[in-house]
Amino acid sequence: MLDTAIKRLVEVVDQETTALRDRKPIDLNLFNNRKSQGLLELDRALRLLDGADPGEPTKNALRDLRQKLETNRQVLDTHLEAVREVAAIIADAIRNVESDGTYSVSFRSKDPEP
């Protein structure tokens, strides 16, 4: 059961990471739900061990999963930063279109240049 939970979670994480890297349109909520479900299954399977040693192959699979989750986190961070930047550009463009310049700061000096 533990190995199956790890494999499922690795598969979901790999799919999301690949889709983000390939800039494919994805449903982040769907992936979030699938990862949450996978983590719940993993938690339940780990509880069944009741402190027993899972064995070296399972430990290696968990290390691999941890690395894939870290890579996924980094790719998601990059994606979210790009979304923030695009949102800021759009917000600035909207402000500029809606503004008539009345309250904008002027960079002109009142004193003539020498």
Legacy VTK file of the C-alpha trace (Angstrom):
# vtk DataFile Version 3.0
C-alpha trace
ASCII
DATASET POLYDATA
POINTS 114 float
0.000 0.000 0.000
2.843 2.399 0.841
4.673 1.797 -2.425
1.433 2.337 -4.379
0.763 5.624 -2.592
4.303 6.816 -3.328
4.048 5.852 -7.010
0.710 7.651 -7.419
2.017 10.787 -5.762
5.203 10.779 -7.845
3.095 10.433 -10.985
0.902 13.429 -10.102
3.870 15.590 -9.137
5.725 14.660 -12.331
2.663 15.452 -14.459
2.210 18.874 -12.891
5.910 19.750 -13.065
6.093 18.708 -16.719
2.959 20.653 -17.647
4.286 23.795 -15.947
7.701 23.475 -17.572
6.112 22.933 -20.979
3.851 25.960 -20.363
0.749 23.922 -21.024
-2.576 25.206 -19.718
-3.386 23.235 -16.574
-5.957 23.207 -13.837
-3.888 23.956 -10.741
-6.865 23.242 -8.483
-7.157 19.753 -9.945
-3.465 19.080 -9.354
-3.693 20.512 -5.851
-6.598 18.181 -5.065
-4.772 15.194 -6.536
-1.610 15.961 -4.555
-3.626 16.436 -1.374
-5.328 13.095 -1.938
-1.962 11.468 -2.598
-0.483 12.912 0.581
-3.485 11.667 2.548
-2.989 8.145 1.133
0.727 8.354 1.918
0.023 9.474 5.485
-2.400 6.594 6.017
0.043 4.067 4.593
2.851 5.394 6.796
0.646 5.066 9.878
0.081 1.401 9.062
3.828 0.837 9.406
3.442 1.676 13.097
7.131 2.518 13.438
8.381 -0.515 11.494
11.285 -0.072 9.090
9.828 0.263 5.569
12.945 -1.132 3.919
15.610 0.451 1.784
13.667 0.434 -1.535
10.789 2.326 0.102
13.181 4.760 1.772
14.777 5.429 -1.628
11.330 5.962 -3.154
10.493 8.453 -0.387
13.782 10.301 -0.987
12.975 10.439 -4.695
9.492 11.748 -3.877
10.970 14.434 -1.620
13.301 15.574 -4.425
10.436 15.643 -6.938
8.308 17.664 -4.531
11.139 20.174 -4.083
11.544 20.498 -7.842
7.770 20.906 -8.166
7.824 23.634 -5.510
10.557 25.510 -7.359
8.693 25.301 -10.670
5.473 26.452 -8.982
7.338 29.378 -7.383
8.625 30.422 -10.802
5.139 30.103 -12.276
3.574 32.155 -9.478
6.207 34.875 -9.780
5.481 35.119 -13.504
1.757 35.377 -12.770
2.454 38.167 -10.255
4.533 40.068 -12.799
1.873 39.761 -15.496
-0.817 40.851 -13.025
1.271 43.894 -12.061
1.749 44.845 -15.716
-1.977 44.539 -16.367
-2.841 46.540 -13.237
-0.406 49.301 -14.275
-1.881 49.380 -17.776
-5.412 49.676 -16.376
-4.336 52.499 -14.051
-2.665 54.329 -16.910
-5.728 54.035 -19.136
-8.093 55.184 -16.404
-5.901 58.064 -15.243
-6.106 61.500 -16.847
-2.796 62.506 -15.263
-4.369 64.934 -12.778
-2.840 63.328 -9.710
0.343 61.914 -11.157
3.697 63.148 -9.934
5.507 65.518 -12.231
9.247 65.133 -12.620
9.820 68.601 -14.018
11.835 71.068 -12.029
10.205 74.433 -11.349
13.559 76.199 -11.556
15.071 76.808 -14.962
18.275 75.007 -15.663
21.445 77.139 -15.361
LINES 1 115
114 0 1 2 3 4 5 6 7 8 9 10 11 12 13 14 15 16 17 18 19 20 21 22 23 24 25 26 27 28 29 30 31 32 33 34 35 36 37 38 39 40 41 42 43 44 45 46 47 48 49 50 51 52 53 54 55 56 57 58 59 60 61 62 63 64 65 66 67 68 69 70 71 72 73 74 75 76 77 78 79 80 81 82 83 84 85 86 87 88 89 90 91 92 93 94 95 96 97 98 99 100 101 102 103 104 105 106 107 108 109 110 111 112 113
